[in-house]
Amino acid sequence: MSSKETDGGVVEDRFPLAGGEQLQRKRLYGRLFVGVCLAATMVGIVALVALLADVVSEAWGWLTWEFLTYPPSRFIENFDPSMYGDPETRPAGIYPALIGSIYLIIMTAIFTLFLGVGAAIYLEEYAADNWLTTLINANISNLAGVPSIVYGLLGLAMFVRALNTGSSLLAGALTLTLLILPIVIVSSQEALRAVPDSLRNASYSVGATRWQTIRNVVLPNALPGIMTGTILSLSRAIGETAPLIMIGAATSMFVPPNGPLSAFAAMPMQIFDWARQPANEFQHVAAAGIIVLLSALLLMNATAIYIRNKYDTPT
Amino acid sequence: MSDTSLGTTTTTEIDTETDDEAGRDFGSEADDEMAPSIATVRNPILEAEDLVVQYGDIQALQPVSVGLPEKEVTAIIGPSGCGKSTFLRCINRMNDLVDAADITGSLRFRGKDVYDDDVDPVALRRKIGMVFQKPNPFPKSIYDNVAYGLRIKGQTENLDAAVEQALKRAALWDEVKDQLDSSGLNLSGGQQQRLCIARAIAPDPEVVLMDEPASALDPVATSQIEDLIADLAEEYTVIVVTHNMQQAARISDKTAVFLTGGQLVEFDDTNKIFENPEHQRVEDYITGKFG
């Protein structure tokens, strides 16, 4: 805005270096904006810290080794560490759901790596640049935003019913794979795209085939990015509840799954089950379960960051 | 910049670093009227006949007919966007990686048209190596960089000897013989480029193409590369694209001059081109009146 035309011969025109009223007003706006942004940041952080503090204080004294290694119970006394020695009770915990979640995530990781990385390699390295590829790419991006309950319905129809897997570990893993596949494909595509073409050319120019180039040059350079994206997606999958409810997974199991086709419970559902128990002390048990789930999640994220930092090659 | 933006092999590579072919106004009438003056060489290893390259509607190469001599250094010079890189990339069919490139005419390597249906570009590139403008070693060890071309051919024996020989020919052995396991990226720019040359000659090609191999290097590294090119011509046919006319004069036996419009205007002994060119436009270019 030109002050000459709007304000006529105001002070700042004669003393341009003095700043003047208009400039000070702009400064004030700037400071206000910083304040708003800081407040927005603080709301998020304070809420998160408050949540964590609440969960930790609830779980304090309830999260024990026995909690990790014993199956759950309907009776709250069994969870109480002060009762562990009592001949009338036995310790209780999250063990079957913990093992169920670990199996679930391992199977999901295997399916996702093959399907997701395979699709990304095809779309980035092989597919012709035509309308079909564009359409597929656009649809994959859209699928990333589909609510997880919808994938649960799909899993119920496709795996539980049509493929007759029942409400098994396999059905759960396949459903979670569908859920995170779009994100894994997109992040893998980005990792592949980040490999400089000069390296591809170097490989082709000494007589490498396309597959040799992908295998020896493109994939090794894209792998840290692919792994990071995949692990972050998996840590989203480990906390999913809705699709598992939809495919009919058990909320609480007394034995861990013993094969891909056996029934299973996963940690989020076990926590949900505890949280809705009428006895008040079960809130402590649920909180302890949340700590276990969050720890698994943070561990996975830390692994992703470690991989990214370790293999991030300078170019 | 163009390295990262051209992520996929489907989005095409039209070497934007060296020649800005796309979007240029090709060919003035003066160029079209100029009859090319092409000296013939005896027993050429490479022979182009009416070779034409088009990227979509843009004609990057006017019909080019020329024979290039064996075991000599041929320099290809010309202003930006004149098609010299395009011509170079036709020879080992790197242009195949560009979807939009449409190539007609013939280009014979030892009498065999490299664009015949029964020619596998992968096999061709094992005979015709290439060095690029920007040093592009793999983020692997020095040893693995040099051995790369041998390994993808399936060679598993005598790798040590072959790597040593290639590094010696690339005048890099003495500098790196104690650190073959360290990353190629730890080397200086000039060393990286010599590593790339070692990688290109390790599979023992007959022709080495170089696309402005020294333009990203400092003067000392440049002169090392230039010395190396002269040595390489004892074993290989070397074809060098360069922006730098003094460099072309120093290192080459033959020189081909492309002018704007993708036309090969003159090809002859380097001395002849630089001392007494046939065309006024070539003389103007060489003396720096344009380009």
HADDOCK unambig.tbl for C-alpha pairs under 7 A between the chains (distance, minus, plus):
assign (segid A and resid 124 and name CA) (segid B and resid 8 and name CA) 5.63 0.50 0.50
assign (segid A and resid 125 and name CA) (segid B and resid 8 and name CA) 5.87 0.50 0.50
assign (segid A and resid 125 and name CA) (segid B and resid 9 and name CA) 5.94 0.50 0.50
assign (segid A and resid 128 and name CA) (segid B and resid 10 and name CA) 5.78 0.50 0.50
assign (segid A and resid 129 and name CA) (segid B and resid 10 and name CA) 5.51 0.50 0.50
assign (segid A and resid 129 and name CA) (segid B and resid 11 and name CA) 6.85 0.50 0.50
assign (segid A and resid 193 and name CA) (segid B and resid 7 and name CA) 4.43 0.50 0.50
assign (segid A and resid 193 and name CA) (segid B and resid 8 and name CA) 6.25 0.50 0.50
assign (segid A and resid 194 and name CA) (segid B and resid 4 and name CA) 6.13 0.50 0.50
assign (segid A and resid 194 and name CA) (segid B and resid 7 and name CA) 6.51 0.50 0.50
assign (segid A and resid 195 and name CA) (segid B and resid 7 and name CA) 6.92 0.50 0.50
assign (segid A and resid 196 and name CA) (segid B and resid 3 and name CA) 5.08 0.50 0.50
assign (segid A and resid 196 and name CA) (segid B and resid 4 and name CA) 4.99 0.50 0.50
assign (segid A and resid 196 and name CA) (segid B and resid 7 and name CA) 6.66 0.50 0.50
assign (segid A and resid 197 and name CA) (segid B and resid 3 and name CA) 5.20 0.50 0.50
assign (segid A and resid 197 and name CA) (segid B and resid 4 and name CA) 6.56 0.50 0.50
assign (segid A and resid 197 and name CA) (segid B and resid 6 and name CA) 6.32 0.50 0.50
assign (segid A and resid 197 and name CA) (segid B and resid 7 and name CA) 6.12 0.50 0.50
assign (segid A and resid 198 and name CA) (segid B and resid 3 and name CA) 5.92 0.50 0.50
assign (segid A and resid 198 and name CA) (segid B and resid 136 and name CA) 6.11 0.50 0.50
assign (segid A and resid 199 and name CA) (segid B and resid 136 and name CA) 6.17 0.50 0.50
assign (segid A and resid 199 and name CA) (segid B and resid 138 and name CA) 6.42 0.50 0.50
assign (segid A and resid 202 and name CA) (segid B and resid 136 and name CA) 6.78 0.50 0.50
assign (segid A and resid 205 and name CA) (segid B and resid 125 and name CA) 5.77 0.50 0.50
assign (segid A and resid 205 and name CA) (segid B and resid 129 and name CA) 5.91 0.50 0.50
assign (segid A and resid 205 and name CA) (segid B and resid 130 and name CA) 5.67 0.50 0.50
assign (segid A and resid 206 and name CA) (segid B and resid 125 and name CA) 5.83 0.50 0.50
assign (segid A and resid 206 and name CA) (segid B and resid 126 and name CA) 5.61 0.50 0.50
assign (segid A and resid 206 and name CA) (segid B and resid 129 and name CA) 5.71 0.50 0.50
assign (segid A and resid 206 and name CA) (segid B and resid 149 and name CA) 5.41 0.50 0.50
assign (segid A and resid 206 and name CA) (segid B and resid 200 and name CA) 6.07 0.50 0.50
assign (segid A and resid 207 and name CA) (segid B and resid 122 and name CA) 4.71 0.50 0.50
assign (segid A and resid 207 and name CA) (segid B and resid 123 and name CA) 6.24 0.50 0.50
assign (segid A and resid 207 and name CA) (segid B and resid 125 and name CA) 4.69 0.50 0.50
assign (segid A and resid 207 and name CA) (segid B and resid 126 and name CA) 4.68 0.50 0.50
assign (segid A and resid 207 and name CA) (segid B and resid 149 and name CA) 6.90 0.50 0.50
assign (segid A and resid 208 and name CA) (segid B and resid 122 and name CA) 6.24 0.50 0.50
assign (segid A and resid 208 and name CA) (segid B and resid 152 and name CA) 6.22 0.50 0.50
assign (segid A and resid 209 and name CA) (segid B and resid 122 and name CA) 6.14 0.50 0.50
